[in-house]
Amino acid sequence: MADLVTVEEARAYLQLTHGFTDPSLALLITAASEAVLDIATDWDGEGEPPARLKLAVLQRVVIAFENRGSVEGPSGEEALLLPLRTLEV
């Protein structure tokens, strides 16, 4: 599974210039990408990720970055992801 955003995209979104290492940021991106793809099961993974998936990952990265002392759940990005979810019945 590929990450849905790059370190450079996340660094720009967080407005980071220094002080937070790329491996740490990459870990946040990977975890956020996995969480987003657990919800957005209808995206086939082909081509460039839809903007709503990328934004949801960036939002999760922000939450994880700002709350490094805890693991907080999603914060509103479900509205971005639910149209890309297939429910099994």
N, CA and C of each residue as an Amber inpcrd file, in Angstrom:
protein
   267
   0.8430000  -1.1690000   0.0000000   0.0000000   0.0000000   0.0000000
   0.8870000   1.2300000   0.0000000   0.6210000   2.1200000  -0.9040000
   1.3980000   3.3560000  -0.9970000   0.7510000   4.4400000  -0.1430000
   1.5930000   5.3290000   0.3610000   1.0730000   6.4760000   1.0870000
   0.3200000   7.3820000   0.1230000  -0.7250000   8.0290000   0.6240000
  -1.5750000   8.8520000  -0.2220000  -1.0660000  10.2770000  -0.4000000
  -0.1640000  10.7040000   0.4560000   0.4840000  12.0150000   0.3020000
   1.9740000  11.8430000   0.5160000   2.7350000  12.7850000   0.0290000
   4.1820000  12.7380000   0.1930000   4.6030000  13.4910000   1.4490000
   5.8220000  13.2470000   1.8700000   6.3810000  13.9820000   3.0040000
   6.3750000  15.4740000   2.6840000   6.7010000  15.8160000   1.4540000
   6.7380000  17.2270000   1.0580000   5.3460000  17.8650000   1.1450000
   4.3100000  17.1400000   0.7230000   2.9450000  17.6650000   0.8210000
   2.5420000  17.8670000   2.2750000   2.8570000  16.9030000   3.1140000
   2.5110000  17.0150000   4.5350000   3.3060000  18.1360000   5.1990000
   4.5790000  18.2310000   4.8780000   5.4170000  19.2890000   5.4470000
   4.8540000  20.6630000   5.0660000   4.4340000  20.8300000   3.8210000
   3.8510000  22.1010000   3.3760000   2.5170000  22.3660000   4.0720000
   1.6810000  21.3320000   4.1980000   0.3680000  21.4890000   4.8330000
   0.5070000  21.8780000   6.2990000   1.4890000  21.2780000   6.9740000
   1.7520000  21.5960000   8.3790000   2.5520000  22.8800000   8.5460000
   3.0430000  23.4130000   7.4450000   3.8850000  24.5980000   7.4390000
   5.1390000  24.3910000   8.2820000   5.7420000  23.2190000   8.1030000
   6.9710000  22.8850000   8.8230000   8.1740000  23.3020000   7.9940000
   9.1100000  23.9310000   8.6150000  10.3570000  24.2490000   7.9230000
  11.5170000  23.4500000   8.5030000  11.4410000  23.1130000   9.7700000
  12.4950000  22.3300000  10.4110000  11.9790000  21.7980000  11.7420000
  12.7800000  20.9680000  12.3930000  12.4560000  20.5390000  13.7460000
  11.6720000  19.2460000  13.8710000  11.1570000  18.7270000  12.7840000
  10.4280000  17.4560000  12.8330000  10.9850000  16.6020000  11.7100000
  11.5030000  15.4530000  12.0350000  12.2510000  14.6590000  11.0650000
  11.3400000  14.0110000  10.0240000  11.8860000  13.8210000   8.8330000
  11.1310000  13.1780000   7.7600000  10.6880000  11.7590000   8.1200000
  11.5250000  10.9330000   8.7980000  11.0380000   9.6000000   9.1680000
   9.8280000   9.6560000  10.1020000   9.8030000  10.5980000  11.0180000
   8.6470000  10.7360000  11.9110000   7.4190000  11.1700000  11.1420000
   7.6010000  12.1090000  10.2390000   6.4890000  12.5720000   9.4170000
   6.0020000  11.4490000   8.5000000   6.9210000  10.6710000   7.9560000
   6.5500000   9.5410000   7.0970000   5.7180000   8.5140000   7.8690000
   6.0510000   8.2930000   9.1350000   5.2750000   7.3730000   9.9750000
   3.8450000   7.8770000  10.1420000   3.6800000   9.1710000  10.4110000
   2.3390000   9.7420000  10.5410000   1.5580000   9.5960000   9.2430000
   2.2230000   9.8180000   8.1170000   1.5670000   9.7150000   6.8080000
   1.1220000   8.2780000   6.5390000   1.9790000   7.3230000   6.8250000
   1.6320000   5.9200000   6.5860000   0.4500000   5.4970000   7.4490000
   0.4880000   5.8450000   8.7270000  -0.6180000   5.4950000   9.6270000
  -1.9140000   6.1590000   9.1740000  -1.8420000   7.4220000   8.7870000
  -3.0350000   8.1350000   8.3230000  -3.5570000   7.5420000   7.0190000
  -2.6620000   7.1890000   6.1100000  -3.0760000   6.5830000   4.8410000
  -3.7870000   5.2590000   5.0760000  -3.2450000   4.4420000   5.9740000
  -3.8780000   3.1560000   6.2950000  -5.2620000   3.3680000   6.8900000
  -5.3870000   4.3120000   7.8070000  -6.6810000   4.5720000   8.4440000
  -7.7080000   5.0640000   7.4270000  -7.2870000   5.9490000   6.5430000
  -8.1910000   6.4800000   5.5210000  -8.6260000   5.3690000   4.5700000
  -7.6990000   4.5380000   4.1520000  -8.0500000   3.4610000   3.2190000
  -8.8950000   2.3730000   3.8690000  -8.8440000   2.2480000   5.1920000
  -9.7440000   1.3280000   5.8920000 -11.1940000   1.7660000   5.7380000
 -11.4040000   3.0710000   5.5920000 -12.7590000   3.6090000   5.4390000
 -13.1400000   3.7050000   3.9640000 -12.2530000   4.2200000   3.1510000
 -12.5490000   4.4690000   1.7280000 -12.2760000   3.2150000   0.9120000
 -13.0440000   2.1930000   1.1500000 -12.8210000   0.8870000   0.5320000
 -13.2020000   0.8350000  -0.9420000 -13.9040000   1.8430000  -1.4390000
 -14.3530000   1.8260000  -2.8260000 -13.3170000   2.3920000  -3.7930000
 -12.2550000   3.0110000  -3.2800000 -11.2160000   3.5170000  -4.1740000
 -10.3330000   2.3540000  -4.5810000 -10.0890000   2.2160000  -5.8760000
  -9.3610000   1.0510000  -6.3820000  -7.8450000   1.1690000  -6.2740000
  -7.3350000   2.3010000  -5.8390000  -5.8980000   2.4640000  -5.6810000
  -5.1720000   2.7840000  -6.9720000  -5.9030000   2.9490000  -8.0480000
  -5.2970000   3.2360000  -9.3500000  -5.1580000   4.7320000  -9.5550000
  -4.0400000   5.1390000 -10.1120000  -3.8340000   6.5400000 -10.4520000
  -3.6280000   7.4150000  -9.2320000  -3.7480000   8.7000000  -9.4680000
  -3.5980000   9.6930000  -8.3990000  -4.7650000   9.5810000  -7.4240000
  -4.4980000   9.5870000  -6.1190000  -5.6010000   9.5340000  -5.1500000
  -6.5220000  10.7410000  -5.3090000  -7.8260000  10.5360000  -5.1280000
  -8.7540000  11.6680000  -5.1770000  -8.3760000  12.7140000  -4.1220000
  -8.6770000  13.9620000  -4.4170000  -8.3440000  15.0690000  -3.5130000
  -8.9310000  14.8480000  -2.1200000 -10.1400000  14.2950000  -2.0530000
 -10.7600000  14.0920000  -0.7390000  -9.9830000  13.0850000   0.0980000
  -9.3640000  12.0790000  -0.5200000  -8.5390000  11.1370000   0.2370000
  -7.2740000  11.8150000   0.7480000  -6.6490000  12.5990000  -0.1100000
  -5.4300000  13.2950000   0.2850000  -5.7060000  14.2700000   1.4200000
  -6.8150000  14.9990000   1.3350000  -7.1650000  15.9420000   2.3830000
  -7.4510000  15.2170000   3.6990000  -8.1370000  14.0930000   3.6230000
  -8.4150000  13.3130000   4.8390000  -7.1140000  12.8380000   5.4830000
  -6.1550000  12.3940000   4.6890000  -4.8560000  11.9770000   5.2280000
  -4.1660000  13.1670000   5.8810000  -4.1480000  14.2940000   5.2000000
  -3.5000000  15.4830000   5.7650000  -4.1550000  15.9010000   7.0750000
  -5.4800000  15.8080000   7.1520000  -6.1680000  16.1450000   8.4000000
  -5.7580000  15.1970000   9.5340000  -5.6670000  13.9120000   9.2190000
  -5.2310000  12.9520000  10.2410000  -3.7850000  13.1890000  10.6460000
  -2.9500000  13.5880000   9.7030000  -1.5610000  13.9030000  10.0280000
  -1.5130000  15.1000000  10.9750000  -2.3150000  16.1260000  10.7120000
  -2.3660000  17.2970000  11.5890000  -2.7670000  16.8880000  13.0050000
  -3.8070000  16.0800000  13.1130000  -4.2750000  15.6460000  14.4410000
  -3.1790000  14.8740000  15.1630000  -2.5460000  13.9380000  14.4630000
  -1.4850000  13.1390000  15.0870000  -0.2810000  14.0070000  15.4470000
   0.0390000  14.9650000  14.6060000   1.1710000  15.8540000  14.8520000
   0.9130000  16.7410000  16.0640000  -0.2790000  17.3260000  16.1240000
  -0.5990000  18.2600000  17.2020000  -0.8900000  17.5700000  18.5240000
  -1.2160000  16.2760000  18.4950000  -1.5570000  15.5310000  19.7150000
  -0.6420000  14.3240000  19.8590000   0.6510000  14.5630000  19.7610000
   1.6130000  13.4550000  19.7850000   1.5640000  12.6600000  21.0780000
   0.9810000  13.2100000  22.1270000   0.9140000  12.4960000  23.3960000
  -0.2760000  11.5670000  23.5130000  -1.1650000  11.5530000  22.5250000
  -2.3400000  10.6880000  22.5920000  -2.7090000  10.2250000  21.1960000
  -3.5780000   9.2430000  21.1390000  -4.0830000   8.7560000  19.8580000
  -5.5450000   9.1640000  19.7770000  -5.7950000  10.1890000  18.9820000
  -7.1390000  10.7230000  18.8420000  -7.7790000  10.1630000  17.5850000
  -9.0640000   9.9520000  17.6400000  -9.7910000   9.4280000  16.4960000
 -10.0290000  10.4740000  15.4270000 -10.7930000  10.1210000  14.4090000
 -11.0560000  11.0370000  13.2970000 -11.7380000  12.3090000  13.7690000
 -11.5570000  13.3530000  13.0060000 -12.1260000  14.6460000  13.3680000
 -12.7890000  15.2910000  12.1600000 -13.8840000  14.7200000  11.7170000
 -14.6660000  15.3400000  10.6670000 -14.3790000  14.8850000   9.2490000
 -13.3090000  14.1260000   9.0380000 -13.0080000  13.7560000   7.6580000
 -13.8870000  12.6320000   7.1350000 -14.7580000  12.0790000   7.9710000
 -15.6530000  11.0320000   7.4920000 -16.4980000  11.5160000   6.3170000
 -16.8800000  12.7890000   6.3310000 -17.6730000  13.3360000   5.2280000
 -16.9080000  13.2760000   3.9100000 -15.5890000  13.3510000   3.9760000
 -14.7710000  13.2300000   2.7760000 -14.6690000  11.7880000   2.3030000
 -14.7060000  10.8550000   3.2550000 -14.4070000   9.4600000   2.9500000
 -15.6260000   8.5910000   2.6580000 -16.7340000   8.8680000   3.2950000
 -17.8890000   7.9780000   3.1670000 -18.3820000   7.7910000   1.7390000
 -18.3050000   8.8000000   0.8580000 -18.7110000   8.5430000  -0.5320000
 -17.8090000   7.5090000  -1.2300000 -16.6640000   7.2390000  -0.6660000
 -15.7400000   6.2670000  -1.2640000 -15.7200000   4.9550000  -0.4710000
 -16.8030000   4.6520000   0.2040000 -16.8800000   3.4300000   0.9980000
 -17.9620000   2.5220000   0.4620000 -17.6270000   1.2610000   0.3160000
 -18.5950000   0.2430000  -0.0560000 -18.9420000  -0.5400000   1.1860000
 -20.2080000  -0.6080000   1.5080000 -20.6450000  -1.3660000   2.6850000
 -21.0130000  -2.7810000   2.2770000 -20.4800000  -3.7080000   3.0170000
 -20.7770000  -5.1430000   2.7800000 -22.0300000  -5.4900000   3.5740000
 -22.9880000  -6.1300000   2.9090000 -24.2060000  -6.5760000   3.5980000
 -24.4220000  -8.0500000   3.3830000
